[in-house]
Amino acid sequence: MEITGREFPKSNRIRKWRKFQSLSQEGLGRKLGLNSRVIISHWENGKSHPNPQQISELMEILECKFEDLFPDQVKKAKEKHPHHEEE
């Protein structure tokens, strides 16, 4: 599924999954090789979004799937392409 920046919601579940893994914004940022917790804060508040590589790393670190982090985008994609089956 290809995702562009305009398709990301103002809110997402990064915060929920980060807290579930008992990680601070700073701790998650360190695991992602980021030098600022502000980047994580911006993702969580919809001011910016992770790039595809960071999303992949987030899913690994937070032990979740894309649809766990961005359920609205999965729903929109299914509504847009109702006959498309996942491979």
Backbone as CSV, one residue per row, in Angstrom:
resi,resn,N_x,N_y,N_z,CA_x,CA_y,CA_z,C_x,C_y,C_z
1,MET,0.853,-1.168,0.000,0.000,0.000,0.000,0.898,1.229,0.000
2,GLU,0.688,2.105,-0.949,1.480,3.326,-1.023,0.769,4.427,-0.246
3,ILE,1.510,5.093,0.610,0.946,6.153,1.453,1.696,7.447,1.168
4,THR,0.963,8.503,0.935,1.583,9.816,0.775,1.315,10.627,2.030
5,GLY,2.041,11.689,2.211,1.903,12.524,3.400,0.502,13.036,3.628
6,ARG,-0.223,13.334,2.566,-1.560,13.892,2.723,-2.557,12.886,3.286
7,GLU,-2.225,11.612,3.258,-3.155,10.591,3.726,-3.011,10.304,5.229
8,PHE,-2.018,10.877,5.878,-1.827,10.605,7.295,-2.763,11.450,8.136
9,PRO,-3.297,10.871,9.194,-4.264,11.577,10.026,-3.595,12.567,10.962
10,LYS,-4.406,13.441,11.521,-3.915,14.354,12.558,-3.537,13.563,13.803
11,SER,-4.248,12.473,14.039,-3.912,11.636,15.185,-3.639,10.227,14.692
12,ASN,-2.830,9.537,15.422,-2.492,8.163,15.084,-2.263,7.416,16.384
13,ARG,-1.846,6.208,16.288,-1.689,5.398,17.488,-0.234,5.170,17.879
14,ILE,0.663,5.985,17.371,2.068,5.830,17.748,2.215,5.999,19.256
15,ARG,1.579,7.024,19.818,1.673,7.274,21.263,1.191,6.056,22.057
16,LYS,0.044,5.519,21.657,-0.525,4.358,22.362,0.468,3.184,22.374
17,TRP,1.019,2.861,21.212,1.931,1.723,21.119,3.259,2.012,21.803
18,ARG,3.705,3.261,21.751,4.947,3.636,22.445,4.785,3.430,23.938
19,LYS,3.671,3.905,24.486,3.429,3.751,25.919,3.226,2.285,26.295
20,PHE,2.577,1.527,25.412,2.374,0.093,25.652,3.727,-0.614,25.806
21,GLN,4.725,-0.146,25.074,6.076,-0.723,25.152,6.926,-0.035,26.221
22,SER,6.297,0.828,27.025,6.985,1.546,28.108,8.181,2.359,27.609
23,LEU,8.000,3.011,26.488,9.055,3.855,25.936,8.665,5.323,26.046
24,SER,9.637,6.143,26.372,9.425,7.588,26.326,9.614,8.037,24.876
25,GLN,9.224,9.263,24.586,9.480,9.794,23.247,10.977,9.791,22.964
26,GLU,11.756,10.177,23.959,13.209,10.194,23.810,13.750,8.787,23.568
27,GLY,13.241,7.809,24.306,13.693,6.421,24.153,13.371,5.868,22.774
28,LEU,12.160,6.133,22.289,11.787,5.676,20.954,12.650,6.370,19.911
29,GLY,12.865,7.661,20.085,13.723,8.398,19.156,15.124,7.806,19.078
30,ARG,15.684,7.463,20.236,17.023,6.851,20.260,17.034,5.539,19.486
31,LYS,16.013,4.707,19.691,15.945,3.416,18.996,15.841,3.607,17.481
32,LEU,15.253,4.728,17.072,15.111,5.031,15.647,16.306,5.805,15.089
33,GLY,17.266,6.141,15.969,18.434,6.891,15.535,18.159,8.372,15.337
34,LEU,17.121,8.870,15.991,16.771,10.290,15.897,17.386,11.030,17.069
35,ASN,17.768,12.260,16.863,18.435,12.992,17.940,17.506,13.941,18.680
36,SER,16.187,13.815,18.453,15.267,14.713,19.128,13.928,14.028,19.395
37,ARG,13.433,14.168,20.607,12.121,13.620,20.934,11.012,14.423,20.269
38,VAL,11.347,15.648,19.825,10.368,16.524,19.183,9.814,15.865,17.913
39,ILE,10.658,15.134,17.206,10.206,14.441,15.999,9.099,13.455,16.350
40,ILE,9.279,12.689,17.416,8.256,11.726,17.853,6.994,12.479,18.257
41,SER,7.143,13.566,18.979,6.006,14.382,19.390,5.227,14.877,18.171
42,HIS,5.942,15.319,17.153,5.278,15.806,15.939,4.514,14.684,15.245
43,TRP,5.079,13.491,15.216,4.361,12.348,14.630,3.083,12.070,15.411
44,GLU,3.216,12.053,16.729,2.070,11.718,17.581,0.964,12.765,17.498
45,ASN,1.336,13.997,17.203,0.358,15.085,17.140,-0.045,15.466,15.718
46,GLY,0.408,14.697,14.738,0.010,14.925,13.358,0.658,16.121,12.691
47,LYS,1.725,16.654,13.280,2.410,17.805,12.672,3.339,17.361,11.549
48,SER,3.760,16.116,11.598,4.567,15.505,10.546,4.318,14.005,10.625
49,HIS,4.938,13.270,9.753,4.741,11.825,9.783,6.045,11.117,9.449
50,PRO,6.161,9.886,9.903,7.369,9.118,9.609,7.426,8.744,8.133
51,ASN,8.628,8.599,7.622,8.780,8.141,6.242,8.601,6.620,6.205
52,PRO,8.494,6.020,5.026,8.258,4.570,4.959,9.279,3.729,5.721
53,GLN,10.558,4.088,5.663,11.581,3.334,6.412,11.334,3.452,7.912
54,GLN,11.002,4.641,8.376,10.731,4.836,9.803,9.480,4.085,10.230
55,ILE,8.476,4.019,9.362,7.268,3.253,9.688,7.627,1.791,9.872
56,SER,8.450,1.272,8.985,8.893,-0.120,9.092,9.634,-0.349,10.413
57,GLU,10.522,0.562,10.769,11.265,0.458,12.020,10.331,0.590,13.225
58,LEU,9.360,1.500,13.142,8.380,1.657,14.224,7.629,0.348,14.467
59,MET,7.187,-0.292,13.381,6.433,-1.537,13.519,7.283,-2.608,14.196
60,GLU,8.575,-2.649,13.871,9.466,-3.624,14.489,9.691,-3.303,15.973
61,ILE,10.015,-2.062,16.273,10.289,-1.649,17.652,9.046,-1.787,18.529
62,LEU,7.894,-1.351,18.006,6.662,-1.352,18.799,5.912,-2.682,18.724
63,GLU,6.445,-3.617,17.901,5.863,-4.951,17.762,4.390,-4.873,17.363
64,CYS,4.140,-4.161,16.267,2.772,-4.003,15.784,2.767,-3.970,14.258
65,LYS,1.589,-3.889,13.693,1.407,-3.831,12.243,1.046,-2.408,11.830
66,PHE,1.140,-2.153,10.521,0.784,-0.843,9.994,-0.630,-0.458,10.414
67,GLU,-1.576,-1.393,10.274,-2.968,-1.088,10.605,-3.174,-0.797,12.091
68,ASP,-2.254,-1.262,12.941,-2.321,-0.928,14.369,-1.963,0.543,14.601
69,LEU,-1.030,1.041,13.814,-0.585,2.427,13.956,-1.466,3.407,13.199
70,PHE,-1.952,2.994,12.031,-2.699,3.899,11.161,-3.979,3.235,10.650
71,PRO,-4.897,2.886,11.547,-6.108,2.170,11.119,-6.983,2.959,10.153
72,ASP,-7.001,4.262,10.278,-7.829,5.075,9.377,-7.345,4.975,7.933
73,GLN,-6.036,4.885,7.729,-5.512,4.786,6.375,-5.860,3.432,5.759
74,VAL,-5.838,2.380,6.558,-6.212,1.060,6.053,-7.688,1.061,5.674
75,LYS,-8.509,1.653,6.526,-9.948,1.732,6.256,-10.211,2.515,4.972
76,LYS,-9.548,3.667,4.822,-9.735,4.487,3.617,-9.299,3.731,2.366
77,ALA,-8.180,3.007,2.461,-7.691,2.255,1.310,-8.678,1.165,0.921
78,LYS,-9.261,0.501,1.918,-10.241,-0.549,1.636,-11.509,0.038,1.033
79,GLU,-11.910,1.211,1.493,-13.093,1.871,0.938,-12.837,2.324,-0.495
80,LYS,-11.619,2.774,-0.748,-11.259,3.262,-2.072,-11.122,2.123,-3.078
81,HIS,-10.676,0.981,-2.585,-10.445,-0.190,-3.440,-11.120,-1.412,-2.815
82,PRO,-12.453,-1.463,-2.803,-13.158,-2.538,-2.089,-12.918,-3.942,-2.630
83,HIS,-12.526,-4.085,-3.884,-12.333,-5.421,-4.455,-10.885,-5.859,-4.462
84,HIS,-10.011,-5.012,-3.939,-8.598,-5.358,-3.874,-8.356,-6.245,-2.657
85,GLU,-7.753,-7.402,-2.889,-7.459,-8.310,-1.779,-5.993,-8.197,-1.441
86,GLU,-5.696,-8.319,-0.163,-4.306,-8.274,0.287,-3.605,-9.531,-0.164
87,GLU,-2.329,-9.387,-0.492,-1.537,-10.542,-0.920,-0.933,-11.232,0.259
